[in-house]
Amino acid sequence: MKSIDQNRRSFLKHSASGAILSTLSFPYIGKAQQSANERLRFGAIGVGGRGAGIANSARRLSDIVAVCDLDTQRIDRVNKSLAQGKAKGYEDYRKILDRKDIDFVTIGTTDHWHSRIAIHAMQAGKDVYCEKPLTLTIEEGKQICKVTKETGRVFQVGTQQRSEMGQKFLTAIGIIREGRIGKIKKVTCNIGGGPKGGPFKKSDPPSNIDWNMWLGQAPLVDYIKERCHYQFRWWYEYSGGKMTDWGAHHVDIAQWAMQQDGVGQGVLSLEPIIGEHPIPLKNGMPTKDDHYNTSHNFHIKCMFPKKMEMNIVSQSKEGNGILFEGTKGNLFVSRGKLIGPSVDELKEKPLSAQTVLDVYKGKKTTNHMENFFECMKDRSDPISDVYTHHNAMTTCHLANISIRLGKKLKWNPKKEQIIGDDEANQWQKREQRKGFETNT
């Protein structure tokens, strides 16, 4: 057993001599030549729809040996489908982190559990692939960045637009980097509106779900089916609605293109043009507990250095995607489109190989999970690291604060503080239920 463990862990300790992963497109294909002794072992924490998806991606390149979820039906289903029933099932993620034979974890839980599990995983010596949005509050982002630095763990955030979707977003970044649309003047991120819903029926939780544990840091409330599983996204208690669910994708790409995603960079002010909610809010808090409460219709004007303007909207004539307006022309990119004069010009004048290399942090472009594995080997930051993600999520969280309070905010990105508004600054964090606090 000792020699097997040493072979496996050598993957993490030795630098890559070249590209260790060759497949460039989805679905992922494991390395046929990799022996069982060399393969990493991982635990999948949170295995609903998206959680099962990232676990499936990871298990093609490694061995899934543990499955954890607060819904016991999911544990059995995913264990059978991804591990042929050979993985150990858990309801408590901490038992996975106690296992010394596990090298990394995938985290696909509800948003309000991401930070706590990720921080504990890094402190337990595990590398992490965690779904977006990584945080529920700005304070959680600060905590994750701190622990990542302290532990030196490799952390990939699941904003797969940075790697996949036909590399449309990467190409857009390259076009902008080469100055082909000139200087960016204005960006519009259409992330779609959230749903309305309610009143919903309260009931006893089903026997297969530990409701108290599921709630975690959030307030203790009666079980409502629509609070749980996929619909958790439309409750401020557990998520940030579309603002964080899709903002984690498009705002991230926009700030990457604007080169405003580094430490000390970021948004300077946010003005809520539109901020409608399915139910009335009082002092920013929902007044009903049986309705969806995240914003369904919004428009926030965000200003960045060099007078760059970014608008986060729930609707626009272009549809879901990102419109870049530059001094030399416009460019629109989405998961299905990449259009504009600068795109047409690529046929005659393609992007330079160096530009693509620089955009993808000096590595060969690949899919998101394989980038994570390559970075686990050479111990470098993946294409979607916690620092750039925290920057984008700060904008999204501030946008939600601005529409919930109905006021314009000024932000100091270097000090990471709201300027001149003590009330709004308190919203950087929230009270966590006793027993579920995350301390670093």
C-alpha positions in Angstrom: 0.0 0.0 0.0 2.8 2.4 0.8 4.3 2.2 -2.7 0.9 2.7 -4.3 0.3 5.8 -2.2 3.7 7.2 -3.1 3.1 6.7 -6.8 -0.3 8.4 -6.6 1.0 11.4 -4.6 4.0 11.9 -6.9 1.4 13.3 -9.3 1.0 16.2 -7.0 4.7 16.8 -6.3 6.5 16.7 -9.6 6.3 19.5 -12.2 4.8 18.8 -15.5 7.4 18.1 -18.2 4.8 18.9 -20.9 1.1 18.9 -21.4 -0.2 16.0 -19.4 -3.6 16.0 -20.8 -4.4 15.8 -24.5 -8.1 15.9 -25.0 -9.4 19.3 -25.9 -13.2 18.9 -26.0 -16.1 17.7 -24.0 -16.9 14.9 -23.0 -13.8 14.2 -21.0 -11.7 11.2 -21.8 -9.5 9.6 -19.2 -5.9 8.7 -19.9 -5.8 5.1 -21.0 -2.2 4.7 -20.3 -2.5 5.8 -16.7 -2.2 2.9 -14.2 -4.5 2.5 -11.2 -1.6 3.1 -8.9 -1.0 6.6 -10.4 -4.6 7.8 -10.3 -5.7 10.3 -7.7 -8.6 9.6 -5.4 -11.4 12.1 -4.7 -14.6 12.6 -2.8 -17.6 14.1 -4.3 -19.5 16.5 -1.9 -22.9 17.5 -3.1 -24.0 15.3 -6.0 -27.2 16.8 -7.4 -27.5 17.6 -11.1 -24.4 19.8 -11.5 -22.6 18.1 -8.6 -22.9 14.8 -10.2 -21.8 16.3 -13.5 -18.5 17.6 -12.2 -17.9 14.3 -10.3 -18.4 12.5 -13.5 -15.8 14.7 -15.2 -13.3 14.1 -12.4 -13.8 10.4 -12.2 -12.7 10.0 -15.8 -9.3 11.2 -14.7 -9.2 9.8 -11.2 -11.0 7.4 -8.8 -14.1 8.4 -7.0 -13.9 6.7 -3.6 -16.4 8.8 -1.5 -19.8 10.3 -2.2 -21.5 12.8 0.2 -24.9 14.4 0.1 -27.6 15.5 2.6 -30.1 13.7 0.3 -29.5 10.0 0.9 -31.2 9.0 -2.3 -28.6 10.9 -4.3 -25.8 9.1 -2.5 -27.0 5.7 -3.6 -27.8 6.8 -7.2 -24.5 8.5 -7.8 -22.5 5.7 -6.1 -24.1 3.2 -8.4 -23.8 5.2 -11.6 -20.2 6.6 -11.1 -18.5 4.2 -8.8 -20.3 0.9 -9.5 -21.3 1.0 -5.8 -17.7 0.8 -4.6 -17.5 4.3 -3.1 -18.2 5.0 0.6 -21.4 7.1 1.2 -21.5 9.9 3.7 -24.0 12.5 4.9 -21.4 14.5 6.8 -18.7 16.0 4.5 -16.2 16.2 7.4 -15.8 12.4 7.3 -14.5 12.7 3.8 -12.0 15.3 4.8 -10.7 13.1 7.6 -9.7 10.4 5.1 -5.9 10.6 4.3 -6.3 8.6 1.1 -8.3 11.4 -0.6 -6.3 13.9 -2.6 -9.0 16.4 -3.7 -12.8 17.0 -3.5 -15.4 18.2 -5.9 -18.0 20.5 -4.3 -21.5 20.8 -5.9 -23.7 21.7 -2.9 -26.1 24.6 -2.6 -24.3 27.9 -2.8 -24.6 28.7 1.0 -22.5 25.6 1.8 -19.7 26.2 -0.7 -17.4 28.4 1.4 -17.5 26.4 4.6 -16.8 23.1 2.9 -14.1 24.5 0.7 -12.3 26.2 3.6 -12.4 23.0 5.7 -11.2 21.0 2.7 -8.1 23.2 2.1 -7.3 23.1 5.8 -7.5 19.3 5.7 -4.9 19.3 2.9 -7.2 18.7 0.0 -7.2 20.4 -3.4 -10.6 21.7 -4.4 -12.9 22.0 -7.5 -15.9 23.9 -6.4 -18.9 25.0 -8.3 -19.9 28.7 -8.8 -20.9 31.0 -7.3 -18.3 30.3 -4.7 -19.6 32.6 -2.0 -22.8 33.8 -0.4 -21.2 37.1 0.9 -18.2 39.3 0.2 -16.7 38.3 3.6 -16.7 34.6 2.5 -14.7 35.5 -0.5 -12.1 37.2 1.7 -11.9 34.1 3.9 -11.4 31.8 1.0 -8.7 33.9 -0.5 -6.9 34.0 2.8 -7.1 30.2 3.4 -6.0 29.5 -0.2 -2.9 31.5 0.4 -2.2 30.0 3.8 -2.6 26.4 2.7 -1.2 26.5 -0.9 -3.9 24.3 -2.2 -4.9 24.2 -5.8 -8.5 25.6 -6.3 -10.5 25.6 -9.5 -13.8 27.4 -9.5 -16.4 25.9 -11.8 -16.8 28.9 -14.2 -16.3 26.7 -17.2 -16.9 29.5 -19.7 -13.2 30.3 -19.1 -12.2 27.0 -20.8 -15.2 25.5 -22.7 -18.2 26.5 -24.8 -16.2 26.1 -28.0 -13.7 28.5 -26.5 -15.9 31.4 -27.7 -15.2 33.4 -24.5 -11.5 32.8 -24.7 -11.5 34.0 -28.3 -13.4 37.1 -27.3 -10.8 37.8 -24.6 -8.0 37.3 -27.2 -9.6 39.7 -29.7 -9.9 42.4 -27.0 -6.3 41.8 -25.7 -5.0 42.4 -29.2 -6.9 45.7 -29.3 -9.1 44.8 -32.2 -12.2 46.6 -30.9 -10.1 49.4 -29.4 -10.5 50.5 -25.8 -13.5 49.2 -24.0 -16.1 51.9 -23.3 -19.1 49.9 -22.3 -20.1 46.4 -21.5 -23.6 44.9 -21.1 -23.9 41.6 -19.3 -27.4 40.1 -19.9 -27.7 37.3 -17.3 -31.5 36.8 -17.5 -34.2 37.4 -15.0 -35.2 35.1 -12.1 -38.6 33.5 -11.6 -41.5 34.6 -9.4 -43.2 32.0 -7.2 -45.4 31.5 -4.2 -47.0 31.2 -1.8 -45.5 27.7 -1.3 -46.8 25.0 1.0 -44.9 24.3 4.3 -44.6 20.7 5.3 -42.5 18.2 7.2 -39.1 17.4 5.4 -38.9 14.1 3.6 -37.1 11.3 5.5 -34.2 11.3 3.0 -33.1 14.9 3.8 -31.5 16.2 7.0 -33.3 19.6 6.9 -31.4 21.2 9.8 -28.1 20.3 8.3 -29.2 21.4 4.8 -30.1 24.9 6.2 -26.6 25.2 7.7 -25.7 28.8 8.4 -29.1 30.0 7.2 -31.9 30.7 9.6 -34.0 27.8 10.9 -37.3 27.8 9.0 -40.0 25.3 8.1 -39.4 23.0 5.2 -40.7 24.1 1.8 -40.0 21.9 -1.1 -39.3 24.9 -3.3 -36.5 26.1 -1.0 -34.6 22.9 -1.7 -32.5 21.3 -4.5 -32.5 23.4 -7.7 -34.9 26.1 -6.5 -32.6 27.2 -3.7 -31.3 29.7 -6.2 -34.3 32.0 -5.8 -33.9 32.6 -2.1 -31.5 35.2 -0.7 -31.0 32.9 2.3 -29.1 30.4 0.2 -28.0 32.2 -3.0 -28.1 35.6 -4.8 -30.5 34.7 -7.5 -29.6 35.3 -11.1 -27.2 38.0 -10.1 -24.8 35.5 -8.7 -25.9 32.3 -10.5 -25.2 33.7 -14.0 -23.3 36.8 -12.9 -20.6 34.3 -11.8 -20.2 33.5 -15.5 -20.8 36.7 -17.5 -19.5 39.3 -15.0 -16.4 37.1 -14.5 -15.7 37.1 -18.3 -16.4 40.9 -18.6 -14.0 41.8 -15.8 -11.4 39.4 -17.2 -11.7 41.2 -20.6 -11.6 44.6 -18.9 -8.5 43.5 -16.9 -10.3 44.4 -13.7 -10.2 41.0 -12.1 -6.9 41.3 -10.2 -6.2 41.9 -6.5 -6.9 45.6 -5.7 -8.8 46.0 -9.0 -12.5 46.1 -9.6 -15.7 48.1 -9.6 -15.8 51.7 -8.2 -19.5 52.4 -8.0 -22.8 50.7 -8.5 -26.1 52.4 -9.3 -29.4 50.5 -9.2 -31.4 51.6 -12.2 -34.0 48.8 -11.8 -34.3 46.4 -8.9 -37.6 44.6 -8.8 -38.4 41.7 -6.4 -41.3 39.2 -6.4 -42.3 40.3 -2.9 -41.8 43.6 -0.9 -38.6 44.1 1.0 -38.2 46.0 4.3 -34.7 47.3 5.0 -33.5 44.9 2.3 -35.1 41.8 3.9 -38.0 39.8 2.5 -41.3 40.4 4.1 -42.7 36.9 3.3 -41.2 33.5 4.0 -43.2 31.4 1.5 -42.3 33.2 -1.8 -39.2 33.3 -4.0 -37.4 36.5 -2.9 -34.4 37.2 -5.2 -34.7 39.9 -7.9 -36.5 38.9 -11.1 -35.9 42.2 -13.0 -32.8 44.4 -12.6 -30.4 46.8 -14.2 -27.3 47.9 -12.3 -24.9 50.4 -13.7 -21.3 49.7 -12.6 -18.4 52.1 -13.2 -14.8 50.9 -13.4 -11.4 52.7 -13.8 -10.8 54.6 -17.0 -14.5 55.4 -17.2 -15.4 51.9 -18.3 -19.1 51.2 -17.8 -20.6 47.7 -17.2 -24.3 47.2 -17.0 -25.7 44.0 -15.4 -29.2 43.5 -16.8 -31.9 40.9 -16.8 -32.9 41.6 -20.3 -31.6 43.3 -23.5 -32.2 43.1 -27.2 -29.1 41.0 -27.7 -30.3 38.3 -25.3 -28.2 36.3 -22.8 -24.5 37.1 -23.3 -22.0 39.9 -23.2 -21.8 42.9 -25.5 -18.5 44.7 -25.6 -18.6 48.2 -27.1 -15.1 49.6 -28.0 -13.6 52.6 -29.7 -13.1 50.6 -32.8 -16.2 48.4 -32.9 -18.5 46.0 -31.0 -18.3 42.4 -30.1 -21.0 40.0 -28.7 -20.3 36.7 -27.1 -22.5 34.1 -25.6 -22.4 30.3 -25.2 -23.9 30.0 -28.7 -22.6 33.1 -30.5 -19.4 35.0 -31.2 -20.2 37.9 -33.6 -18.9 41.2 -34.7 -16.6 42.6 -37.4 -13.5 41.7 -35.4 -14.7 38.1 -35.4 -15.1 38.1 -39.2 -11.5 39.3 -39.5 -10.2 36.2 -37.8 -10.5 34.3 -41.0 -7.8 36.5 -42.6 -5.9 37.4 -39.5 -6.2 34.8 -36.7 -5.1 35.5 -33.1 -1.4 35.0 -32.4 -0.5 31.8 -30.6 1.2 34.0 -27.9 -2.0 35.9 -27.2 -3.9 32.6 -26.6 -1.1 31.3 -24.4 -1.1 34.5 -22.4 -4.9 34.5 -21.9 -4.8 30.9 -20.7 -2.0 31.5 -18.2 0.7 29.9 -20.3 -1.0 26.6 -20.6 -2.4 24.6 -23.5 -6.1 25.3 -23.8 -8.2 22.4 -22.6 -11.4 21.7 -20.7 -12.0 23.0 -17.2 -11.5 19.8 -15.3 -8.3 18.8 -17.2 -6.9 22.3 -16.5 -7.5 21.6 -12.8 -5.6 18.3 -13.0 -2.7 19.9 -14.8 -2.5 22.5 -12.1 -2.7 19.9 -9.4 0.4 18.4 -10.9 2.5 21.6 -11.3 0.9 23.4 -8.3 -0.1 26.5 -10.2 -3.3 28.5 -10.2 -6.0 27.1 -12.5 -7.6 29.3 -15.2 -10.5 30.1 -12.7 -8.7 30.9 -9.5 -10.3 32.1 -6.3 -8.9 35.6 -6.5 -10.4 36.5 -9.9 -13.6 34.8 -8.9 -13.8 36.7 -5.6 -13.3 39.9 -7.6 -16.2 39.2 -9.9 -18.4 37.9 -7.1 -17.8 41.1 -5.1 -19.3 43.0 -8.0 -22.3 40.7 -8.0 -22.8 40.8 -4.3 -22.5 44.6 -4.3 -25.1 44.7 -7.1 -27.5 42.7 -4.9 -26.8 45.0 -1.9 -27.5 48.1 -4.0 -30.9 46.8 -5.3 -31.9 45.4 -1.9 -31.2 48.7 -0.2 -32.2 50.8 -3.2 -29.1 53.0 -3.1 -26.0 53.8 -5.0 -22.8 52.4 -3.6 -19.2 53.5 -3.9 -16.5 50.8 -3.5 -12.8 51.0 -2.7 -11.4 47.8 -4.4 -8.0 48.1 -2.7 -9.4 48.3 0.9 -12.5 46.2 -0.1 -14.8 48.5 1.7 -18.0 50.5 0.8 -17.2 54.2 1.0 -19.2 56.5 3.3 -22.1 54.0 4.1 -21.7 52.1 7.4 -25.1 50.5 7.0 -24.3 49.1 3.5 -20.9 47.9 4.7 -22.5 45.6 7.3 -24.0 43.7 4.3 -20.5 42.3 3.4 -21.3 39.5 5.8 -24.3 38.0 7.6 -25.0 36.4 10.9 -24.4 32.6 10.7 -26.5 30.2 12.7 -24.8 28.9 15.8 -22.9 25.7 15.1 -22.4 26.6 11.4 -20.1 29.6 11.7 -17.0 29.6 9.3 -14.0 31.0 11.1 -10.5 31.4 9.7 
